[in-house]
């Protein structure tokens, strides 16, 4: 059993700042670093470092082709990563002293994925495999439908959240992973338990995972009770890849036969470790560290 992660590949340009820049403000940066990133790529690396078999599908530009090699170094299969003629995706990331961040994305090649590319990627899967998706590539709605029809288990992390997500066939998902902001947007509720209630009413056959940052995680099986997990206690330096780390380690743990409670604990600790390190992909721990 494997995970096909059809997701973004970005170059992250990270600036250390005293505070997130305000409208109309020009702010100096204390340092600049270039990192490999993209929610899709980060989650693939997290899966691989957690011990799962993961294939990444996506697009890069000529200037970011080095990302293929970077993923391969971590054990990610990159046979389905193609190189586009146009510019690749990148992110401008501000990280303030508290560890909080602000991100501006340019989709680039991530938004130029063809229907043929999607079909070839899905043809590499077997029924029962997992398709992991975020919201940084084009064609997500079609991928959900195709994968569900082919017998794959589909997991969606709708980040970054926008209006397009409301048109996705979320009722076909096996697992929906959202943070509080994304959950509020989809459920129309603000209290965590009510967010889960709202999502369960709209998507009764979908398992739900609600991440709450420092307040932990809440998980609900189809028709089951809510399982809660406290956040791991670590002093944050950079929270950029915490959510991506959590997702990769959670899915890997479930695929390895762990219970939901066990998988949540493992993933929470992995995410906690990641926030103590700078960068996105480079902050993701290995299974032996968790």
VENWOMO-V448520 format. One record per backbone hydrogen bond with DSSP energy under -0.5 kcal/mol. CO is the residue of the C=O (numbers start at 0). NH is the residue of the N-H. Records with the same first field share a line. If there is no record, write none. Layout:
CO=NH / NH
This chain:
1=3 / 129
2=4 / 54
3=5 / 131
4=6 / 56
5=133
7=40
8=88
9=11 / 36
10=12 / 90
11=13 / 34
12=92
13=32
14=16 / 94
15=29 / 30
17=96
21=24
24=26
30=15
32=13
34=11
35=280
36=9
37=41
38=42
39=43
40=44
41=45
42=46
43=47
44=48
45=49
46=51
47=50
48=286
51=53
52=2
53=76
54=4
55=79
56=6
57=81
59=83
60=63
61=64
63=66
64=67 / 68
65=69
66=70
67=71
68=72
69=73
70=73 / 75
71=74
75=77
76=55
77=80
79=57 / 81
81=59 / 83
86=108
88=10
89=105
90=12 / 92
91=103
92=14
93=101
94=16
95=98
98=238
99=95
101=93
103=91
105=89
106=109
107=110
108=111
109=137
113=117
114=118
115=119
116=120
117=121
118=122
119=123
120=123
121=124
125=128
128=152
129=3 / 131
130=154
131=5
132=156
138=142
139=143
140=144
141=145
142=146
143=147
144=148
145=149
146=151
147=150
150=127
151=153
152=130
153=173 / 174
154=132
155=157 / 176
156=158
158=134
161=164
162=165
163=166
164=167
167=169
168=171
169=172
173=206
174=155
175=177 / 208
177=210
178=182
179=183
180=184
181=185
182=186
183=187
190=194
191=195
192=196
193=197
194=198
195=199
196=200
197=201
198=202
202=205
206=175
207=219
208=177 / 210
209=217
210=179
211=214
212=215
215=211
216=228
217=209
218=226
219=207
220=223
224=220
226=218
228=216
231=233
233=235
238=241
240=244
241=245
242=246
243=247
244=248
245=249
246=250
247=251
248=252
249=253
250=254
251=255
252=257
253=256
258=262
259=263
260=264
261=265
262=266
263=267
264=268
265=269
266=270
267=271
268=272
269=273
270=274
272=275
273=276
274=236 / 237
278=240
279=282
280=283
285=288 / 289
286=289
